Amino acid sequence: MAGFSLVCAVLLCSFVANAKPTLRKERVIYHDPELSRQAYDDGKGHQYDHEVFLGKEEAKTFDQLTPEESKDRLSKIVDRIDGDTDGYITTAELKAWIKRVQKRYVFENVAKVWTDYDLNKDNKISWDEYKQATYGYYLANPEEFEGDTDQFSFKKMLPRDERRFKTADLNGDLAADKEEFMAFLHPEEFEHMKNIVVLETLEDIDKNSDGHVDEDEYIADMFAHEDGGPEPDWVKTEREQFSDFRDLNKDGKMDQDEIRHWIMPEDYDHAQAEARHLVYESDQDKDQKLTKEEILENWNMFVGSQATNYGEDLTKNHDEL
């Protein structure tokens, strides 16, 4: 896990009608800019890429494909990525494809849950509708949760969700249209939500509630030191990263500005970094672009990339975005 930071806690709440609700916690993975300049670790990297860029469940599906099936699907996707049909895939074309895949993922994720929350079918989701759908059981049976001290308990998450909902609600009518609901569920994708992402990250990692993230809290967020043995080398490297690059004012802790710099560096484009990484690792003749043959030669790396969301790319209408 060295070279990656698990940051920006994004809470999505799910429910089943007439049953006790559950909270599902997910994290946004921010790709390390240095990865594009590192040698690819064939022994470790593929499965991690699958889970980071496809999600664990989708990765399991792709793991069931034979190499022949994967190569066949990848070949068809390459044709779609090659926008000018010149037989070469450039970094710019890969970047555009990755952004398109991510945009479609956000859109479809919202569409999938929309009817669960739009209870009165007015094509908006009010805060009251969302609160009832997600927290209705908790609100009706608070005694069942009295001993719940978990960081992501309903008692703590309800006001946090309300704060996020109101930030996403740009017109202040306490009812989210689809764009506003996208911002609520995927705040990391929207400029006006970034302060919320930073604040939630701070709240998730700041265990002593002093309004800062110190080095031990930073490390604890990514590594559980359970056996009491020596820290792995990658943890030692992360401690150095904290000292050298995270704690910018050298006061031994990160404030909100430093957290923002960590998880949302202004000069870092995630899609661009991933596109460069794919080209760097697969460009056999070093001409800064890829042929279909070069991509298929390195097919098992692309399985785990955002550029090849096989399961849906081959069945969706690609004019929708």
Secondary structure, DSSP 8 states (H G I E B T S, - for coil): -TT-EEEEEEEEEE--TTS--EEEEEEEEE--GGGGGS---TTTHHHHHHHHHH-HHHHHHHHTS-HHHHHHHHHHHHHHH-TT-SS-EEHHHHHHHHHHHHHHHHHHHHHHHHHHH-TT-SS-EEHHHHHHHHHHHHHH-GGGGTT---TT-HHHHHHHHHHHHHHH-TTSSSEE-HHHHHHHH-GGG-GGGHHHHHHHHHHHH-TT-SSSEEHHHHHHTT----S-----HHHHHHHHHIIIII-TT-SSEE-HHHHHHHHS-TT--HHHHHHHHHHHHH-TT-SSEE-HHHHHHTHHHHTTSGGG-HHHHTTS-TT--
